[in-house]
Amino acid sequence: MINKTIAAISTAKGKGGVAIIRISGDDALLVAKRMMKLRSDNIEPRKAYYGEILRDGEVIDDGLLTYFKAPSSFTGEDVCEIACHGGIYVTGAVLESALSSGASLASAGEFTKRAYINGKLTLSCAEAIGQVIDAKTDSQLRLSSSQARGILSSKIDNIREKMLDCISHAYATIDYPDEDISEAEISEIDDCLDYVISSLDSLKKSYHTGRAVCEGVRTAIIGKPNAGKSSVYNMLLGEDLAIVTDIAGTTRDVIEHTASVGGVTLNLADTAGIHETFDTVEKIGVERAKSKIESSELLLCVFDSSAKETSEDKFILECASGKTAIALINKTDKECMLSNEFIQKIDTLCHKKIFLSAKTGDGRDELAKVLSDMYNLGEIDLSNDAVISNARQFASVNVALEKCLEAKEALTFGQTPDIICFSLEAALSELDLIDKRGVSEEVVNAIFSRFCVGK
């Protein structure tokens, strides 16, 4: 029920100097007054008021109340925020007081969902707020922050307006069937369609970058035993998380962490060295490594340059065939023993080869640049360009583009205006799924369920 007043702890769980309990709904101020002994009864919006916080009539803490009157609040409803001391128990007690004073416990993402329902946020902005909270890298923060500010929404609105222009021009010819559509009108619709198609195509292509930044690229580090995979893994992460020894086969299972390299989020998996073995545990590790190769989008193939290539190295190179792979020729601090023939084969089967030393860190910057170029980060300003970053947005843009191309084809081959309008209206409906009210309740609930309680 949208009319109930809700409350939750809006700061992270744990000890801290200050915590905030947020209350939203028609009775927000009434609930706050019931649970606080304030020095003034006249509470003005956007001012902080000191008072004692009560639970069952007993003082349990003191803090500040700030009132935001609807519709000038985050949710678009009356909102009260109570700042108290940030201990785990005291914060829970203050929330308990809010609930006993008439509020109901908010569900995950319910404050942001209300902001969306009340027209304070578009759906893509709301999604971006969740991504800002979850951001683990600078690139993720920059992209999510730009979407939260409405840059993607503004671009979608601009495309939508152009679509409506196309539809209105086409409908004008339907309304006046006795008048043939003029060359000037055809040209105007054509130019408008070209703009829409170009804009949608740019958004579609941006998903390659947006997904790599926000969701991350499934990446497996593969190689024979003792090629230096775990050293590469630690180098990319910037800390020693994988055990590194001179003993071949130290890694026997898949170890996974996330790293940002060149602005690209790599969901890294350090795998066991691939080789023939009769050891039961090693065998399981090798099979898991091969499974990771199949499920990964990017392979970092590590080769030991200080030793002559082996059949195991050749097998690793075969794994790169048909996959997006970067060859990391490791241990460049030692003399290179790999044959020219093998290095030439690397050039043939891998997207790029990089000479590096995981021991010294040489080559990391080059890898960062290669990844940045692969995912077009040099061409996109994450802080200011419209970028789509999730599959839901991509699906809508993709279908809208297909429908606009159908409309363009219909116009080119002289089809009747109603056929053009049919395709354009389908495109418009699909585009509306990104931000407007065409989204099903099930999808909306799924989006906000991923938020934390209190946001």
C-alpha positions as CSV (number, residue, x, y, z in Angstrom):
1,M,0.0,0.0,0.0
2,I,1.5,3.3,-1.1
3,N,-0.5,5.3,1.6
4,K,1.2,3.6,4.6
5,T,4.0,5.4,6.4
6,I,7.3,3.5,6.3
7,A,10.6,3.6,8.2
8,A,14.0,2.1,8.0
9,I,17.6,2.6,8.9
10,S,19.2,4.4,5.9
11,T,22.8,4.2,7.0
12,A,25.1,1.1,6.8
13,K,24.8,-1.4,9.6
14,G,27.7,-1.2,12.1
15,K,29.3,1.2,14.6
16,G,29.6,4.8,13.6
17,G,29.3,8.4,14.8
18,V,25.9,9.0,13.4
19,A,23.0,6.9,11.9
20,I,19.9,8.0,10.1
21,I,16.4,6.6,10.4
22,R,14.2,7.7,7.4
23,I,10.4,7.9,7.7
24,S,8.2,8.5,4.6
25,G,4.5,8.9,4.2
26,D,1.5,11.0,5.1
27,D,2.1,10.5,8.8
28,A,5.9,10.9,8.8
29,L,5.9,14.1,10.9
30,L,3.3,12.7,13.3
31,V,5.4,9.5,13.8
32,A,8.5,11.6,14.4
33,K,6.7,13.8,17.0
34,R,5.4,10.8,18.8
35,M,8.9,9.4,19.2
36,M,10.8,12.6,20.0
37,K,10.6,15.2,22.8
38,L,11.3,18.3,20.8
39,R,12.0,21.9,22.1
40,S,9.6,23.3,19.5
41,D,6.1,22.2,18.2
42,N,6.4,24.3,15.1
43,I,8.5,22.1,12.8
44,E,9.5,23.9,9.5
45,P,10.7,22.0,6.5
46,R,14.4,21.8,5.8
47,K,15.5,22.8,9.3
48,A,17.1,20.6,11.9
49,Y,15.5,20.3,15.4
50,Y,17.3,18.9,18.4
51,G,15.4,16.6,20.8
52,E,15.4,13.5,23.0
53,I,14.4,10.2,21.3
54,L,11.9,8.1,23.3
55,R,10.9,4.5,23.3
56,D,7.8,3.6,25.3
57,G,8.1,7.0,27.0
58,E,11.8,6.4,28.1
59,V,14.7,8.5,26.7
60,I,17.0,6.2,24.8
61,D,19.1,8.8,22.9
62,D,19.2,12.3,21.6
63,G,19.4,13.5,18.0
64,L,18.3,15.8,15.2
65,L,15.0,15.7,13.3
66,T,14.9,17.1,9.7
67,Y,11.5,17.4,8.0
68,F,11.0,17.5,4.2
69,K,7.5,18.4,3.1
70,A,5.9,16.8,0.1
71,P,6.5,17.0,-2.8
72,S,10.0,18.5,-2.1
73,S,11.5,15.4,-0.8
74,F,13.4,12.3,-2.2
75,T,10.2,10.2,-2.3
76,G,7.8,13.0,-3.2
77,E,6.0,12.3,0.2
78,D,6.4,13.9,3.6
79,V,9.8,12.6,4.9
80,C,11.5,12.9,8.3
81,E,15.1,11.9,8.9
82,I,16.2,11.3,12.5
83,A,20.0,11.4,13.1
84,C,21.0,9.5,16.2
85,H,24.2,8.0,17.5
86,G,25.5,5.2,15.3
87,G,25.7,2.2,17.6
88,I,24.2,-1.0,16.3
89,Y,21.9,-1.5,19.3
90,V,20.8,2.2,19.7
91,T,20.0,2.5,16.0
92,G,17.8,-0.6,16.2
93,A,16.1,0.8,19.3
94,V,15.3,4.1,17.5
95,L,13.9,2.2,14.5
96,E,11.8,0.2,17.0
97,S,10.5,3.4,18.4
98,A,9.4,4.6,14.9
99,L,7.6,1.4,14.3
100,S,5.8,1.5,17.6
101,S,4.8,5.1,16.9
102,G,2.8,4.1,13.8
103,A,5.3,3.5,10.9
104,S,5.7,0.2,9.1
105,L,9.0,-1.4,8.2
106,A,10.1,-0.5,4.7
107,S,10.9,-3.2,2.2
108,A,14.1,-3.3,0.1
109,G,14.3,-0.3,-2.1
110,E,10.9,1.0,-1.1
111,F,11.9,4.6,-0.6
112,T,13.4,4.8,-4.1
113,K,10.4,2.9,-5.6
114,R,8.1,5.5,-4.1
115,A,10.3,8.2,-5.7
116,Y,9.8,6.5,-9.0
117,I,6.0,6.0,-8.6
118,N,5.6,9.7,-7.5
119,G,7.5,10.9,-10.6
120,K,10.6,12.1,-8.8
121,L,12.9,9.7,-10.7
122,T,12.8,7.9,-14.0
123,L,13.4,4.1,-13.9
124,S,16.9,4.4,-15.3
125,C,17.8,7.0,-12.7
126,A,16.5,4.7,-10.0
127,E,18.5,1.8,-11.3
128,A,21.6,4.1,-11.4
129,I,21.1,5.0,-7.7
130,G,21.4,1.3,-6.8
131,Q,24.6,1.1,-9.0
132,V,26.1,4.2,-7.3
133,I,25.7,2.4,-3.9
134,D,27.1,-0.8,-5.3
135,A,30.0,0.8,-7.2
136,K,33.4,-0.8,-6.5
137,T,35.5,1.1,-9.0
138,D,35.9,4.7,-10.2
139,S,34.5,3.9,-13.6
140,Q,31.4,2.3,-12.2
141,L,30.9,5.4,-9.9
142,R,31.3,7.9,-12.8
143,L,28.9,6.0,-15.1
144,S,26.3,5.3,-12.4
145,S,26.5,8.9,-11.2
146,S,25.9,10.3,-14.7
147,Q,22.8,8.0,-15.1
148,A,21.5,9.0,-11.7
149,R,21.8,12.7,-12.8
150,G,19.5,11.8,-15.7
151,I,21.9,11.9,-18.7
152,L,20.6,8.7,-20.2
153,S,16.9,9.7,-19.5
154,S,17.5,13.0,-21.3
155,K,18.9,11.2,-24.3
156,I,15.9,8.8,-24.3
157,D,13.5,11.8,-24.1
158,N,15.2,13.5,-27.0
159,I,14.9,10.4,-29.2
160,R,11.3,9.9,-28.1
161,E,10.4,13.5,-29.2
162,K,12.0,12.9,-32.6
163,M,10.0,9.7,-32.9
164,L,6.8,11.6,-32.1
165,D,7.7,14.1,-34.8
166,C,8.0,11.3,-37.3
167,I,4.7,9.8,-36.2
168,S,2.8,13.2,-36.3
169,H,4.1,13.9,-39.9
170,A,3.0,10.4,-41.0
171,Y,-0.4,10.7,-39.4
172,A,-1.0,14.0,-41.0
173,T,-0.9,12.3,-44.4
174,I,-3.4,9.6,-43.1
175,D,-5.8,12.4,-41.9
176,Y,-5.8,14.0,-45.3
177,P,-5.8,11.0,-47.7
178,D,-6.8,13.1,-50.7
179,E,-3.5,15.0,-50.6
180,D,-0.5,13.1,-51.7
181,I,2.5,13.2,-49.3
182,S,4.9,15.8,-50.7
183,E,8.6,15.3,-51.4
184,A,9.3,17.8,-48.7
185,E,7.3,15.8,-46.1
186,I,9.0,12.6,-47.1
187,S,12.4,14.2,-46.8
188,E,11.5,15.6,-43.3
189,I,10.3,12.2,-42.1
190,D,13.4,10.6,-43.6
191,D,15.8,13.0,-41.9
192,C,14.0,12.6,-38.6
193,L,14.2,8.8,-39.0
194,D,17.9,9.0,-39.8
195,Y,18.5,10.9,-36.6
196,V,16.5,8.5,-34.5
197,I,18.2,5.4,-36.0
198,S,21.7,6.9,-35.6
199,S,21.0,7.8,-31.9
200,L,19.6,4.4,-31.1
201,D,22.5,2.7,-32.8
202,S,24.9,4.8,-30.7
203,L,23.1,3.7,-27.6
204,K,23.1,0.1,-28.6
205,K,26.9,0.2,-29.2
206,S,27.4,1.9,-25.8
207,Y,26.2,-1.3,-24.1
208,H,29.6,-2.9,-25.0
209,T,31.2,-0.3,-22.8
210,G,28.5,0.1,-20.2
211,R,28.3,-3.6,-19.4
212,A,32.1,-4.0,-19.2
213,V,32.1,-1.1,-16.6
214,C,29.1,-2.0,-14.5
215,E,28.5,-5.7,-14.8
216,G,32.1,-6.7,-15.6
217,V,33.7,-9.1,-18.1
218,R,33.9,-12.7,-17.1
219,T,37.7,-13.3,-17.4
220,A,39.7,-16.5,-16.9
221,I,43.5,-16.4,-16.4
222,I,44.8,-19.7,-17.9
223,G,48.1,-21.3,-18.5
224,K,50.3,-24.3,-17.7
225,P,51.5,-24.9,-14.2
226,N,54.1,-22.3,-13.0
227,A,53.5,-19.9,-15.9
228,G,52.8,-17.2,-13.4
229,K,49.0,-17.1,-13.5
230,S,48.6,-16.4,-9.8
231,S,51.3,-13.7,-9.9
232,V,49.4,-12.0,-12.8
233,Y,46.2,-12.3,-10.8
234,N,47.8,-10.6,-7.8
235,M,49.3,-7.9,-10.0
236,L,45.9,-7.1,-11.5
237,L,44.3,-7.0,-8.1
238,G,47.0,-5.0,-6.5
239,E,47.3,-7.3,-3.5
240,D,48.5,-10.9,-2.7
241,L,45.3,-12.9,-2.7
242,A,46.5,-16.0,-4.5
243,I,49.3,-18.1,-3.1
244,V,52.5,-17.9,-5.2
245,T,55.4,-20.4,-5.0
246,D,58.1,-21.8,-7.2
247,I,56.3,-25.2,-6.9
248,A,54.3,-26.0,-10.1
249,G,50.6,-26.6,-9.4
250,T,50.2,-24.4,-6.3
251,T,46.7,-23.3,-7.5
252,R,44.3,-26.3,-7.5
253,D,41.0,-24.6,-7.6
254,V,39.4,-21.5,-9.2
255,I,39.9,-18.3,-7.2
256,E,37.6,-15.3,-8.1
257,H,37.8,-11.6,-7.4
258,T,37.0,-8.3,-9.2
259,A,39.6,-5.9,-10.5
260,S,39.4,-2.7,-12.5
261,V,42.0,-2.5,-15.2
262,G,41.9,0.4,-17.7
263,G,38.5,1.3,-16.5
264,V,37.1,-2.1,-17.4
265,T,35.7,-4.3,-14.6
266,L,37.3,-7.8,-14.8
267,N,35.5,-10.6,-13.0
268,L,38.8,-12.5,-12.6
269,A,39.1,-16.2,-12.2
270,D,42.6,-17.6,-11.4
271,T,42.6,-21.2,-12.5
272,A,44.6,-24.3,-11.9
273,G,47.5,-25.0,-14.4
274,I,46.2,-27.0,-17.3
275,H,48.2,-30.2,-17.8
276,E,47.9,-34.0,-17.7
277,T,47.8,-35.3,-14.1
278,F,46.9,-38.4,-12.2
279,D,46.5,-36.5,-8.9
280,T,42.8,-36.6,-8.0
281,V,42.6,-33.1,-6.5
282,E,44.7,-31.6,-9.3
283,K,42.5,-33.3,-11.9
284,I,39.4,-31.7,-10.5
285,G,41.1,-28.3,-10.6
286,V,42.1,-28.8,-14.2
287,E,38.5,-29.7,-15.2
288,R,37.2,-26.7,-13.4
289,A,39.8,-24.5,-15.3
290,K,38.6,-26.0,-18.6
291,S,35.0,-25.2,-17.6
292,K,35.9,-21.6,-16.8
293,I,37.4,-21.3,-20.3
294,E,34.1,-22.2,-21.8
295,S,32.0,-19.8,-19.7
296,S,34.4,-16.8,-19.9
297,E,34.1,-13.9,-22.3
298,L,37.8,-13.0,-22.1
299,L,40.8,-15.2,-21.7
300,L,44.2,-14.0,-20.4
301,C,46.5,-16.6,-21.6
302,V,49.7,-16.6,-19.6
303,F,52.9,-18.0,-21.2
304,D,56.3,-18.4,-19.4
305,S,58.8,-16.7,-21.7
306,S,61.8,-18.0,-19.7
307,A,61.1,-21.6,-20.9
308,K,60.7,-23.2,-24.3
309,E,57.0,-23.7,-25.2
310,T,55.5,-27.1,-24.5
311,S,52.5,-29.1,-25.7
312,E,50.6,-27.5,-22.7
313,D,51.3,-24.0,-24.0
314,K,50.1,-25.1,-27.5
315,F,46.9,-26.4,-25.9
316,I,46.4,-23.1,-24.1
317,L,46.8,-21.3,-27.5
318,E,44.3,-23.6,-29.1
319,C,41.8,-22.6,-26.3
320,A,42.2,-19.0,-27.5
321,S,40.9,-19.9,-31.0
322,G,37.5,-18.5,-31.5
323,K,37.5,-16.6,-28.1
324,T,38.5,-13.1,-27.2
325,A,42.0,-13.6,-25.8
326,I,45.0,-11.6,-24.8
327,A,48.3,-13.3,-24.6
328,L,50.4,-12.3,-21.6
329,I,54.0,-13.3,-22.2
330,N,55.2,-13.4,-18.6
331,K,58.6,-13.3,-16.9
332,T,60.2,-10.7,-19.2
333,D,62.7,-10.0,-16.5
334,K,64.4,-13.2,-17.7
335,E,65.7,-14.2,-21.1
336,C,63.0,-15.1,-23.6
337,M,63.1,-18.8,-24.7
338,L,59.9,-18.9,-26.7
339,S,60.4,-19.6,-30.4
340,N,59.6,-17.0,-33.1
341,E,57.2,-19.6,-34.6
342,F,55.2,-19.8,-31.4
343,I,55.1,-16.1,-30.9
344,Q,53.8,-15.7,-34.5
345,K,51.1,-18.2,-33.8
346,I,50.2,-16.1,-30.7
347,D,49.8,-13.1,-33.1
348,T,47.5,-15.2,-35.3
349,L,45.2,-16.6,-32.6
350,C,45.1,-13.8,-29.9
351,H,43.6,-10.4,-30.0
352,K,46.8,-8.9,-28.6
353,K,50.0,-10.0,-27.1
354,I,51.7,-8.2,-24.2
355,F,55.1,-8.8,-22.8
356,L,55.0,-8.3,-19.1
357,S,56.6,-9.2,-15.8
358,A,54.1,-9.9,-13.0
359,K,57.0,-9.8,-10.6
360,T,57.9,-6.1,-11.4
361,G,54.5,-4.9,-12.7
362,D,56.0,-4.0,-16.1
363,G,53.3,-4.4,-18.8
364,R,50.3,-3.7,-16.6
365,D,49.8,-0.2,-18.1
366,E,49.9,-1.6,-21.6
367,L,47.3,-4.2,-20.7
368,A,45.2,-1.5,-19.2
369,K,45.3,0.5,-22.5
370,V,44.5,-2.6,-24.5
371,L,41.4,-3.3,-22.4
372,S,40.4,0.3,-22.5
373,D,40.6,0.3,-26.3
374,M,38.8,-3.0,-26.6
375,Y,35.8,-1.7,-24.7
376,N,35.8,1.8,-26.2
377,L,36.5,3.7,-23.0
378,G,38.7,6.2,-24.8
379,E,35.7,7.1,-27.1
380,I,33.1,7.5,-24.3
381,D,33.0,10.1,-21.5
382,L,31.5,8.1,-18.7
383,S,30.6,11.2,-16.8
384,N,28.7,13.0,-19.6
385,D,27.7,10.6,-22.4
386,A,24.5,8.6,-22.5
387,V,25.4,4.9,-22.0
388,I,23.2,1.9,-21.4
389,S,24.6,-0.6,-18.9
390,N,22.1,-3.4,-18.3
391,A,20.4,-6.1,-20.4
392,R,16.9,-4.6,-19.8
393,Q,17.8,-1.3,-21.4
394,F,19.8,-3.0,-24.2
395,A,16.8,-5.2,-25.1
396,S,14.5,-2.2,-25.4
397,V,16.9,-0.1,-27.4
398,N,17.7,-3.0,-29.7
399,V,14.0,-3.7,-30.5
400,A,13.2,0.0,-30.9
401,L,16.1,0.2,-33.4
402,E,14.8,-2.7,-35.4
403,K,11.3,-1.2,-35.6
404,C,12.7,2.2,-36.8
405,L,14.7,0.4,-39.5
406,E,11.5,-1.3,-40.6
407,A,9.9,2.2,-40.8
408,K,12.8,3.5,-42.8
409,E,12.5,0.6,-45.2
410,A,8.8,1.1,-45.5
411,L,9.3,4.8,-46.3
412,T,12.1,4.0,-48.8
413,F,9.9,1.6,-50.8
414,G,6.9,3.9,-50.8
415,Q,4.7,2.0,-48.3
416,T,1.5,3.6,-47.0
417,P,1.9,6.0,-44.0
418,D,-0.1,3.7,-41.7
419,I,2.6,1.0,-42.1
420,I,5.3,3.5,-41.2
421,C,3.3,4.6,-38.1
422,F,2.8,1.0,-37.0
423,S,6.5,0.4,-36.9
424,L,7.2,3.7,-35.2
425,E,4.6,3.2,-32.5
426,A,6.0,-0.2,-31.8
427,A,9.5,1.4,-31.4
428,L,8.0,4.1,-29.2
429,S,6.3,1.6,-26.9
430,E,9.6,-0.3,-26.6
431,L,11.6,2.8,-25.8
432,D,9.0,3.7,-23.1
433,L,10.0,0.5,-21.3
434,I,13.3,2.1,-20.3
435,D,11.8,5.0,-18.4
436,K,8.1,5.5,-18.8
437,R,5.0,3.7,-17.4
438,G,5.0,0.7,-19.8
439,V,7.1,-1.4,-17.5
440,S,5.3,-4.2,-15.8
441,E,4.9,-4.2,-12.0
442,E,6.8,-7.5,-11.9
443,V,9.8,-5.9,-13.6
444,V,9.6,-2.8,-11.4
445,N,9.5,-5.0,-8.2
446,A,12.4,-7.1,-9.4
447,I,14.5,-3.9,-10.0
448,F,13.9,-2.4,-6.5
449,S,14.2,-5.7,-4.7
450,R,17.9,-5.6,-5.4
451,F,18.2,-2.4,-3.4
452,C,19.2,-2.4,0.3
453,V,16.5,-1.7,2.9
454,G,16.6,2.0,3.8
455,K,17.2,3.2,0.2
